[in-house]
Each structure stands twice: as C-alpha cells, then as structure tokens.
C-alpha cells in the first residue's frame, strides 16, 4: 500500500526505494506483482485504478452511512 500511495503521488522507483529504505530493484519487483494482481500494465494505470477504487469505496461508505441513519 505504501508503494501504491507513493506511485499515486508521482514518485519514481528510486525515490520510493529511498523513502522505504530498500533498493530500486525491490520496488520494481513489487510493482510487477502489484500490476499482475490489479490487472494494470503501468504506473499510470495503477494510479488511476487506485484513485477510481478509492472514490468508489468512499461513495459506498457514505451510502452505507446514510442507509444506517435512515433506518435508525
């Protein structure tokens, strides 16, 4: 999640590695795995995927909260 958050912020692999105290190759390996699991092919798609799903999750949480308020 930290890597994805830093990708969304526009950080490069080298910057991410420095911030997380690891090597750039480790970040590349993690990104490959993240791309495979999320079904995206590059960092732009990953950023858009993440932002899109965060917006959907927030909307669902708000809708759930409104439903709970109405039924109470």
N, C-alpha and C positions, 0 to 999 in steps of 0.2 A: 504494500500500500504506500510505503514511503517513496519508493521508486516512481510509482504511478503519479503520486502527488507532485513530485519534482518535475516529471515529464510535463504535466499539465501547466506548471509554472514556467516552462520553457527552458529548463536546464539541459545542458549537454551531458553525455555519459561521463565525461571527465569530471565535470562539476559534481555530478551525483556521487561518483566514486569518492571524491574528496570529502563531501559532506557526510557520507556514510562510513568513511574510514576503510575503504576497500579498494580494489583495483578496477580499472575500467573494463577489463575483460569479464570480471564477475558480473558487472552491471549488464554487459552485452548478453551474457548467458541468461541472466534473469529476464531480460527483455524478450529474448527469443521464446522463453517459456510462457511469459505473460501474453505475447502475441498469439501463440498457439492456443492457449486456454480461452482467450477472449475472442478469437476469430478475426483479429485485425492483422494488417500486414506491415504497418509502420507506426511511428510515434504520433503522427498527426491523427491517424485513425484512432489510436489508443486514447489520445487526449479528447477527441470528440465523443468517443464511446463512453468515456468516464464522465464527462460533463453531462451528456444526454441521460445516462442512467442515474446520476446524482439528482438531476432535476426531476426525473420520474419518481425516484424514491421520496424526495421531499414532497412532491404533489400527493403521492399516495399516503404519506404520513399525515399531511394536513387534512385530506379527505377522511381518513380514519378517525382523526380527532374530531372533526365536525360531526361525523355519524355518531360517535360516542356522546357528544354534547347533546345532540337532538334526542337520543334515546334515553338520556338520564332524566 
